[in-house]
Amino acid sequence: MLTDTEGIVLRQIKTSYNRRMVLLFSRKYGKISAGTGIGEKNRSRSSLALRPFTHGRYELFKGKESYNINSAEVLHSYYGIGEDVDKYMNGAYVLEFTEKVLQEGVPAIGIFNLLLDFFELLESRERGIGTLVLGYQTKVLKYAGVMPQLEQCTICGEKKEPYKFSVEEGGIICEDCWRDLQNSQSHTLIYDVKFGIVDILKYFFGHSLKSLEHLALKEDAGKALQDLIRAYAAHYLDASDLKSEKLV
């Protein structure tokens, strides 16, 4: 069956006989693996659409258990990302993170549109790239259905002043419940709620990614939030052991 879909290339691997296997984040089918014989050297419209940081349209042959990319065209190329090392490394990290959190063959239109917004903002960003990455990851948690509880203690359910953030409990905990946890069991993945990171998370969840265009977190707040989000995503979405993680 022939079909077409918008998509974003997450990764590609060269195989035998001048073919490639492409991991495509498609609007219609979600994350899929598709083979293709489109070459890199002829610089055709189809080959350009298989490059990183490109939003394209792809004609697919859909078999019972596999896909093949017959042709492709560029809808928008965010080439500016590849011209800056810092932007490229952060963009590569976001692509790997996205690949990890997506389920094979399950459409995720919210994350698809979010990724396009991220590309647009990253290309024009002059500073605070790490803040943009954190904003993207935070909103992915929301679309993936694992948004942490930030309004009340996840243990007692009361709206008390947050004292700690517990990854295992799924959100903030109050001081009383934290003391009970310490007395009753060994508890890991606990983070201090310093530098206003709870309020930052609330802002990220409540506003569009484009509203973060001119926002840049201070280094200490950014590092604290980065540690928390990476641990949370690893715990709930299995987004761990990313090869590009150490580069950003």
N, C-alpha and C positions, 0 to 999 in steps of 0.2 A: 504494500500500500504506500502511495506517495502522499506526503504531508509536508507542511512547512510550519516553522515556528521562529519567533525571535529567540535569541539566546546570547549567552556570554561564555566564552571559553575559559574554563577553570584551569585546565592542564592538558597537555598533549604528550604522547610518547611515540617515537618513531618505531615502526615495526618492519617486517621484511617486505621486499618487493616494492619499495618506495611508498609504502602506505603508512598511515599514522592512525593511532587511536586517540580520539579526542574526548575529554570529559567535558560535556556541555551542560551548562545550567540553562535550560530552556524554559520559556514562559509557559508553554503548553504542557510539557511532560515532566518538569522538574529536572533533577540531576540525572543525566543519562550518559552512557558510554556509546560512542559512535565511531565506526571506522570510516576512513576516507582515503581516496587515492589522489586528492588534490595536492599538487606539488607546491613547494615553497619557492622554487627558483624562477617561475615564470611571472611572478608578481601580478597575477590576474586578480580580478575583483574577488574571486572565491578565496584565493590564497591569503589576501589581505584580511579577510574576515575571520581567519583562524588564528590571528595574533592576539596576544594578551591585551586587555583593556580596550576591547572592541565590542560594541553592541551591533550584532548582525542579524540577518534573516537567513535561515538555513532550510534548504529543501532536503528532506529526509526520506529514505526508503525505510519503512518500518516493517520489520519482519516479526515473527512470533516472539523471538527472544533477543533480537538485536536490531541496531540501527546503522544506517550508512548515510553519510553526508554526500549527496550528489553534487550540490552547488551551494554557494553562499554569496551574500553581498553585504557590504558594510552599510550600516545605518548611521552609526556615529563612532568615530575613532577618537579615543582620549589619548592621543599621541603625546601630549604634554607630560603625562605621567612618566613615560619612559625616558624623557629627557632630563630628569632630575633623579639623582641616586636615592635621596631620602624618600621622595614620593614613590619611586619604583619599589623600594624595599617594603614600605608600609602597605602599598597596594598589593604586593605579592603575599604579604602576611594575611591581609584581609581575604584574598582569594582562597588561600589554604584554610583559613578559619571557616569560611563559608562552605567550602567543600566538606569539611568535617561535620558541620551541623546539619547539612541537608540529608534527607533520606532519599535513597535511590527510587526514582520513578514517582515521586510524590510532588505535585505542583506546589510551589511556595511563592505566589505572586507578590505577596507583601515584601518578602526578602529580595525578590528579583528587582522590584522598583526601588527598594532601599539601596541596593548595590549600585544601580544606575545613578541615584542621587549622590552616593559616595564618590563615584568616579568623577562626576561633574565638579563637586566641591574640592576634591583632592587635586584635580588638574589646575585649578585657579588659586589654591591655597598658598599663602606665603609664609605663614607661621602657624604653630599650634596643630601640626599634623597629628600628633599623638592624641590630642583631645578629640579630633574628628574620628579617629579609629575607635576610641573608647565609646563615643556616641553611637557609632555604627554597631559595635558589639552589644551595647546595652539594649538597643532597639531590636536586635536579632533575638535576644532573650524573650522579649515581649511577643514577637511574631511566632517564636517557637513554643510559646505557652508555658514558659518556666520563669516568668517574671517574679522576682523576690517580693516578699511582704515588707513594705516599708512604713505602713501606717500604724501598725500595732504589733505588740510583742507576739512572736510566732508560737510561744509556749503558753502563756496565760491569756492571750487575746486582748489584753488591756492596752489602751492608748497611753502608754507611759513614755518618758524620755528614753530614746534608744541608748543602750549602754555598750552593746557589742553587736557585731554582725556575724551570724552563724550560717555558714554555707550548708551544713548538714540539716539545720532546722529550716532553712529557706528564707532567711530574712533577719530582721532586727530582733534582739531580745533585751528585756529590761534588766536592771541591776539585780533585782530580787531573784529572777529566774536564772541569771548567770551564776549567782552564788549557789543556788540549788544544784545546778549542773556540776559545779566544781566539787561539791560535797558528795554527789551521788555517783559520778562516773568520770572517766577520762574523756575529755571532749576535744576534738581537733577541728581545724579549719575555722578558727575564730579570729575575727579581725576587729581592730579598734575602729571606732567611727570618728576618727579624727579628721581634721581639715574639711569638715562639712561634707563628707562624701555621701551621706544619706540624702542631704538636700540636693547635691549634684545629680545623684541617681534619679531623684524625683523629677528634676528639671529635664534630664535626658528622656525619661519615659513620657513626660507630658508634652514635649515639644518636637516638632519635625526636625529631621537632620539638617535641613537647610537653615533652621533658626540658629544653628551652632556656627554659622559661617564666620563670625568674628569673635568667637569665644575661644580662649586659650587658657587652660588650667595652669596654675603654678606647678613647678616641678614636684614638690612634695605631695601635693594633692593628686597629681596625675599618677605618680608612682604607686601611692596607696590604693587608688582606684583600679589601676592596672592589675595589681596583685590580686585584688578581690575578684574582679571580673574574670580573670583567667582561671582562678580556682573554681569559681561558680560554674563557668562554662564547661570546664573539664569534668566537674561532678555531675552535672545534669544533662550535658549534651555530648559527652565523651570527646570534647574538643581539647585534647591534650597531645603532648609530644609533637608539636608542630615544628617542622624543620626551620621555618623562617622566624620563629618566635625570638630566638636569641639575637636576631639582626635588627630588631626595632626596640 
